[in-house]
Amino acid sequence: MSGLTDPSSGFVVREVVGGVSFAVRVQPGAKREGVVGVYGDAVKIALAAPAVDGRANDALVRFMAELLRVPRMSVEIIAGQSSRSKVLRVLGLSVDVVKALLENNAA
């Protein structure tokens, strides 16, 4: 999928102190987990976990840590704890690395 690196897609990865931040749109209860596209300015992530008792949030942190090859401690939900639209901060990575890893793992 070329949507993530296409400047017209709207998806933005921002550089922050120590890493990056970017918006995600979570699709809980999906049959398959993965990066499924762009939703406005966010990357859309499908997760098998239901949106109950924080299980989708835990699954999102786990999924993104594995996908971006960082420890789970490096991935933090900084906005949208109880919403499908969230903002993540990932420590220790650059904008280019995050975009490349998301692009390479897109469905």
C-alpha positions as CSV (number, residue, x, y, z in Angstrom):
1,M,0.0,0.0,0.0
2,S,1.5,3.3,-1.0
3,G,-1.0,5.4,1.0
4,L,1.2,5.7,4.1
5,T,4.1,7.3,2.4
6,D,2.1,9.3,-0.2
7,P,2.1,13.0,1.0
8,S,-1.5,13.4,-0.2
9,S,-2.7,10.6,2.1
10,G,-2.9,12.9,5.2
11,F,-1.0,10.4,7.4
12,V,1.6,12.3,9.5
13,V,4.4,11.0,11.7
14,R,5.7,13.8,13.9
15,E,9.1,13.9,15.5
16,V,8.9,14.4,19.3
17,V,11.6,14.4,22.0
18,G,13.1,10.9,22.0
19,G,11.0,9.5,19.2
20,V,7.8,10.0,17.2
21,S,4.1,10.4,17.6
22,F,1.3,9.6,15.2
23,A,-2.5,9.1,15.0
24,V,-4.1,5.6,14.8
25,R,-7.6,4.5,14.2
26,V,-8.3,1.2,15.8
27,Q,-10.7,-1.4,14.5
28,P,-11.3,-3.8,17.4
29,G,-12.8,-7.3,17.0
30,A,-11.3,-7.8,13.6
31,K,-10.7,-11.3,12.2
32,R,-7.1,-10.5,11.3
33,E,-4.7,-8.1,12.8
34,G,-2.7,-5.7,10.7
35,V,-2.2,-2.3,9.2
36,V,-5.2,-1.9,6.9
37,G,-4.9,1.6,5.5
38,V,-5.2,5.3,6.1
39,Y,-8.1,6.9,7.9
40,G,-7.9,10.7,7.6
41,D,-4.6,11.6,9.2
42,A,-4.3,8.3,11.0
43,V,-3.1,4.8,10.2
44,K,-5.9,2.3,10.5
45,I,-5.0,-0.8,12.6
46,A,-7.2,-3.9,12.8
47,L,-7.0,-5.8,16.1
48,A,-8.6,-9.1,17.1
49,A,-9.1,-8.0,20.7
50,P,-12.5,-6.6,21.6
51,A,-12.9,-3.0,22.9
52,V,-13.7,-4.2,26.4
53,D,-11.8,-3.5,29.7
54,G,-8.8,-2.0,27.9
55,R,-8.1,-5.2,26.0
56,A,-7.9,-3.4,22.6
57,N,-5.5,-0.8,24.1
58,D,-3.2,-3.6,25.4
59,A,-3.4,-5.4,22.1
60,L,-2.6,-2.1,20.2
61,V,0.5,-1.5,22.3
62,R,1.6,-5.1,21.9
63,F,1.0,-5.1,18.1
64,M,2.8,-1.8,17.5
65,A,5.8,-2.8,19.7
66,E,6.2,-6.0,17.6
67,L,5.6,-4.3,14.3
68,L,8.0,-1.5,15.1
69,R,10.5,-3.8,16.8
70,V,10.7,-1.9,20.0
71,P,10.0,-2.9,23.7
72,R,6.4,-2.5,24.8
73,M,7.6,0.1,27.2
74,S,8.5,2.3,24.2
75,V,4.9,2.5,22.9
76,E,2.5,4.7,24.8
77,I,-1.1,5.8,24.1
78,I,-0.9,9.5,24.8
79,A,-4.5,10.4,23.7
80,G,-7.7,8.6,23.1
81,Q,-7.7,5.9,25.8
82,S,-11.4,5.3,25.4
83,S,-11.8,6.1,21.7
84,R,-11.1,4.3,18.5
85,S,-9.0,7.4,17.4
86,K,-5.8,7.5,19.4
87,V,-2.4,9.1,19.4
88,L,0.7,7.0,20.0
89,R,4.2,8.0,21.1
90,V,7.0,5.6,20.2
91,L,10.4,6.2,21.7
92,G,13.7,5.4,20.1
93,L,12.6,5.6,16.4
94,S,12.8,8.2,13.6
95,V,10.0,9.3,11.4
96,D,11.5,7.6,8.3
97,V,11.9,4.2,10.2
98,V,8.3,4.3,11.4
99,K,6.9,5.1,8.0
100,A,9.0,2.4,6.4
101,L,8.0,-0.3,8.9
102,L,4.3,0.6,8.7
103,E,4.4,0.6,4.9
104,N,6.2,-2.7,4.7
105,N,3.6,-4.3,7.0
106,A,0.5,-2.9,5.4
107,A,-2.1,-5.3,4.0
